[in-house]
């Protein structure tokens, strides 16, 4: 593709060199540069791409996009100077990959909890409607039926546009995507056109990156501020920041709620560990999900599908057939008559949601044993809060290791224990070995009890000192249950 086409609608300060060049690829990582590529020097959180301009040229870069021009300019290389490369890279990638979101309807889901569930259920629902559909999520990316492994909730702008370009080329009519606060703050979604945005909820998370809750909220809100007037903005009226999110949006606003009047109103009529009976806009529907937080997620799915033009009756029919996402409230029944639930809950609010959902079903007929840890090298402030919420809503708590990363597991456990009183400690034990912690919970459980194993959900690894070791909570539970027969 000609460089001048890639530069279309990009605000430049200066261009030095030939714009008629044929560009064969685009990258922000100098290690991936090949002959004829365009290298974009982005100032990242860890490294500054400007220091790798020389390396990119050595590897064959034909053009460089940068904020500061190098002192010496290579005569055969074209240099494009912009004020903000982080802002430009998404637009450059959109142009290079043929503006994929002009060829399909892209819906973004943002919030602290529920993003994966809502995006995945919409993907599954629209495939059942008979469309080719794309999914970009924490668990896995999909181009219709083809799985593409993922490392980030939202990939970098080049990977993202490449993925969306493939979706458009392969005939996908819709794509559903989790939009993380990091992705908004780092402008990874720059250049993309959204047909709709969904807000789930917002609670404390990622403060290691955003520093303050206000910054975190602003990053989420910026997504809605930038939606076009042709899009819809669907917000959760049960969250106190739900209406704040959409106060400056140009998009058509719609609401969903379990508590108050809304465009999409829901109510839990009956619940059990097999599922719930819901009332959605005066229609009853049986679903295979548990807990009010999931009822809220399903309302968002219903609302988004209707806003995308689907008939309510058809949406409800498919809603009744959908199953929970891997690692999200995954219930497994023990031969001894107790239930283990594996869930990704890794924030204080997510723990509250899952534990309250368990109590709604149990109604005091059994004990709750919670196995919980916290990730290393992440927001330390949430560690004592997670311990406190677990103790408040459980009969016994086992504090253990999650993904310690480069921290010592015991140090993380100590940070969690620091939030507890002497009275709290009477129902708490700490076991650093996560496998042993799960085994102990199973030994303590009696018929009718529920064990919550929180924090890892779908993850099948434990990250220790930069190495991912195979570790799957569900696998361990099933292995223990096999031996109980």
N, C-alpha and C positions, 0 to 999 in steps of 0.2 A: 504494500500500500504506500502511496506517495506521502511524504512527510507533511506536505501542505494540507492534505485531507485530515491527517491526524491532529493538526493544529487548528482546525476549524472551530471557531467560537472560543478559542483559548486567548485570554488577555496576556499579551507578551510585552516585556519592557524593551527587549532587543532581540534580533535574530542575526547571527553571524554565520554566513555560509549558504550552501545550496538547499533550497526548500523542495527541489524536484527529486530529492533522493528517494530511492525505494527502500522502505523500512520492512524488515522481515520478522520483527518481534519487538516486544516492549517489556522492560523489567526495572524493578527497583533494587534488585539484588545483583551486585556486580558479578557474583560467582556464576550466575545463570546467563550472563551475556554471551551471545554468539555473533558472528560476523553479520553486519547489517542491522543490528538491533538499535533501539532507542533506549538510552539509560536515563532514568529520572532520579536525580539526587535528592532524596527526601531526608529531612532532619527528623529521625525517629526518636523514640524514648530512650533507646540504648546507644545507638550510633548515628553519626551524621553521614549521609550518602555522599556528601561533597568530598569527603576524604578518599572515596573510592572511584572518583572520576578517572584518574590515571589508569587504574586497574581495568575499568570498563573499556577504555580506549585500547589498551593492550590486547584485550580479548576480542576486539573487532567492532566496538560500538561505532555506529555511523553518525549518531546525533546524541547530544546531551541536553537535557532540560535541567536547569539549575537556578538557584536564587542569586548566587555569587559566582561570577565568571572566574575561571582559573587565571593565574597570572600569565601563563603561556598557553596560547590557543593552538591546537593542532590544525595545520592547514587543510587537511582532508576531512575534518569533522565539523558538523554544523552545531552551533551552540544557540540554544533558545533560553533566554533569561526571563523568569517570571517572578512575581513578588512572593508567591507561596506554592512550593512544589507539592506539598501535602494536599493542597486544595486542587491543584491542576491534575494530579495523577489519575484520579477517578474519571475526569472528563476526557483525558487523553486515551485512557483504556476503553471508555465507552465508544469513542470515535474509531479506535483501532479495531474493535470487535463488532463494528457495524450497528451500534446503538441497539443492543438486543432488547431493551425494555420498551422499545417502540413497537416490537413485534409480539409481545406477550403481556398479560396482566400480572404485574408483580405486587404482592401484598406483603407488607412488613409487619412483624409482631414485636413489640418492645415492652419492657417492664422487668421487674426483678424476678418474679416467679410465673410459671405457666407458659413461657414463650415456646418451649420445645413441644409441649402437649398440643397447644393450639395450632402451631404451624404444621405439625405432623398429621393431626386429625383433618385439617383442611386439605392437605396433600392426599390423604387416603380417601376422603370424601369425594374430591373432584375426579379422582381416578375412577371411583365407582360411578360417577356421572358419565364416564366414558371418554374423558379428555386425557390427553398426554399432559403430564404435570411435572414440574420441578420442585425440589425441596432443598433449602439451605438451612441446616440446623446443627446444633451442638453434637448430636449423636452421629449423624451421617448425612451426606448430601446425596440427592438422587436426581438423575435425569430419567424421568418416568420410572422404569423398573430397574435401571442400572445404578448400583451403589457406588458412590465416590467417597472414600474415607476423608475425614475432616480433622483439623487440628484446632481451629478456632470457631467460636460461635458465628462470627462473621469474618470471612476470609479477607485478605488484602484486596485493594481495588482491581488489580490486574487479574488475580485468580478468580475474583468474583465476576468480572466481565467476561472472562474466558468461559467460565461455567455457564453463565446466562446466555452467552453467544451459542454454545453447544445446545442448550435447551431450545433456543429459538430455531436453530438449524434443524433440530430433530423433531420440530413440530409441536413443542409444548405450547399450550394455550394459556396456561396459568403457571405461576411460580410463587411459592410461599417461603418466607425467609425470616429467620430470627434476626432482629437488629439489636446488637449490643450497644451499651453506652460508649464503650471504647470505639466502636465502629463509627458512631456519630461524631465523637470528639476528634477522632483521627481522620475524619472526612473520607472513610473508606467507601461510603455510599454516594459520594459526589458523582454527578453525571447520570445517576439512575432515575428513571421515571416510575413513580409508584402509583398503582391504581387504588391503593388503600393502605391504611395504617391502623393497627389495633393496639390499644394500651391495656395491659393486664392489671398491674399494681406497682407500687414502688415502696420499698423498705430498704433498710441499710444494707449496702453491698458495695464492693469494689472501692472502698474508701482508701485503700492502699494506692490506688491510681488517681481517683478524683479529689482526694484530700478532704472535701466536705460534702455533706449530703446535698447542699444547695447546688454544688457543681454537678453532682450526679443527676439531680432532678433537671437541671438546665440542659444537660446532654440529651436526656430522654425527650424533653420538650422540643428541642431543636429539630428533632425528626418530624414532629407534627407541624412546626412552624414552616417547614420547607415543602410540605405536601402541596401539590397543585390543586386548583379549584375543581378539576375534573375528578379528583380522588375522593374517597370517603375516609373519615376519621372516626373510628368506633372506640368509645372509651368506657371504662368501668366506673359507673357512678357510685359504687360501693366503696371505692378508694377515695380518701379525702383529697388527693391530688388529681383525681380523674378529670375534673372539669378544668383544672389549671393547665393540664396538658394540651387542651384543644382551644384555649382562650384566644390564641393568635393565629389559628390555622385558617387557611383559605379553603380547605377541603369541606365537603358536606359532613356535618357532625351528626353522629347517632350514638345512643347510649344503651348499655345493658346493666341489669341490676337484679339481685336476689332480694333486695330490701325495700326498694322504692319504685315509684312509677318510672318507666323507661320505655324506649322504643322496643327493646327486647327484654321482657320481664320473665323471671323464672322463680320457681318455688320447689323445694324438696318436699315431696308428699310422703315418701317412705324410703328407708335406707337399710342396707345390710351389707355383709362382706361380699355378696354376689353382685350388688349393683344398687341402683336407685330408681324410684318412680318420680319423674319430674313433671311439673306443669310449666310449659313454655308458651307464653302468649295464648293462654287458655286451651292448650292442647296437651293431653297427657302422653308421656313417652317413657318407656322403660329403657334404661341405659346400663352398660356394663362397667360403670365407674363408681367410685366410693368418695364421699366427702363433699362438703359445701364448696371447697376450693375447686373441685372438679366440676361441680354444677356450674360454677362461674365460668370456668374454661369452656364448657360445652355451650353456654349461652353466647360466648364470644364467637365460637365456631358457627353456631346457628345464625347469629346476626351478620357475620361476614359473608356467609353463603347467600343469605337473602339480599344483602347489599350488592352482591355480584350478579344478581338477577335470577337466582334460583327460586322455585316455588316452595313456600314454607312446608307443605305436606311432603314433598319429595325430600327436603332437607331432613325433616324429622324421621322419615323412614330410614335413611342412611345413618343418621345419628344413633338409632337404636342398634345398629349392627357393628358400630365401631368399637375397637378394643383399646385398653390403655397402652400408652407408649412404654417401651422397654425401660425398666428401672424407675418408673413413676408409679408409686403405690402398687407394686407387684406383690400380690398376696399368694403365699404358698402354705398349704395346710399340712401340718405334721400328723403322722400316724397316731401320735399320742393325744391329738385333739386340741392342740394350740395352733395359732397362726403366726407365721413370720411375714413381715412386710418389708420389702427392700425398696428404699426410696432415695432419690437424689437430693433431698432436702439438705442444703448446706448453708442456709442463712437462718437467723433466729425466727423470722416470720414464716419461712417454709416449714420449720419444725413445728411451730404453733399450729399451722394449717393441718399438717398430717396428724399430729397428736390429737387435735380436736376432732378430726374426722374419725379417728379410731374410737374416741370416747362417745361420739354420737351413735356409733353402731353398738358398742359394748354395753352402754347404759349401766355401768357398774357391775356387770355380770362376770368380770374377769379382771386380772391385773395387767398393767402395761409395763413392759420392760424395754427400755430404750438403750441401744448401743449407738454411741455418737462420738465423733472426733471433729477436728477442724484442720483445714489445709495449712501447710507450711508456706512461709514467704507470701502471705496474703494478709488482708485486714485483721490485725491482732485484736482490735476493739470488739469484734463480734464474738470472740472466743468465750469470755465469761458469760455473755448474754445467751449463747447457745446452751451452755451448761445450766444456767438459771431456768430457761424455758423448758428444758428437758426434765429437770427435777420437779418443777411446778406441776407438770402434767403426766408424770410417770410414777409408778410405785417403786421401781428400781431403775437405776441408771448405771450403765457401764461406760466409762469414758475411756476411749481408746485412740489409736492412731488412724489418720485418714491418708492423705498424700503429704507426708512430712516435707517432701522436696529437700531443701538444703538445711532444714532445721532438725534439731534433735526431737524425736517424738515426745520424750518426757517433758521437754520444755513447753511444748504446745499444750500437753495435758495439764501441766502446772498452771499455765495461763487460764485454762478453762476452770480449774478447781478454785482459782483465786476469787471467782465470782460467787462462791458458795459459802453459806453460814455453817456453823457446827451442826445445827439441826438438819440442814440439807445433806450434810456429809453422812448422816446415818443411813441414807438409802443409796449411797454412791460407792462404787468401787472403781478403781482404775486398772486397766490391763493394757499395756502398750501394744502387745501382739494382737492385731485385729482378729486373726483367725481364732485365737484362744478366747477373745472377748465374745465372739459370736457363739462359740461352743459353750461357754459358761452361761450365756443367756438362755440357750436351749436346755441346759441342765436345770436351770432355776424355774423354767416355765412349767405350769400345770395345765391340765385340760381347761379350755375356755380362755386362757390368757392370750395376749398378743405381744409379740416382740417386734419392735421397730428397729431396723438396721438402717441408719440414716447416713447420708453424705456422699455416697459413691454411685448408687443407682445403676445406670447402664455401663459405667466404667469397668473395664476388665483388667485393670492394672493398678499397681500402687507405685507412686513415683518417689524414689529414695535416692538422694544425692545425684540427681540428674539422670537416673536410670529407671525405666518403666519395667517393673516386674509383674508377671501375670498374677492377677488377683481379682476374683469375681465373687462378690458377696452372695449372689444367688446360687452360684455353683457350690459354694461352701455349705450353704443351708441345705441344698438338695442332697449333698453328700452325707451330712449329719442325719437327715431324715431317712435316707436309705438304710442307715445302720440301726434306726429305731424300730424297724419292722421285726 
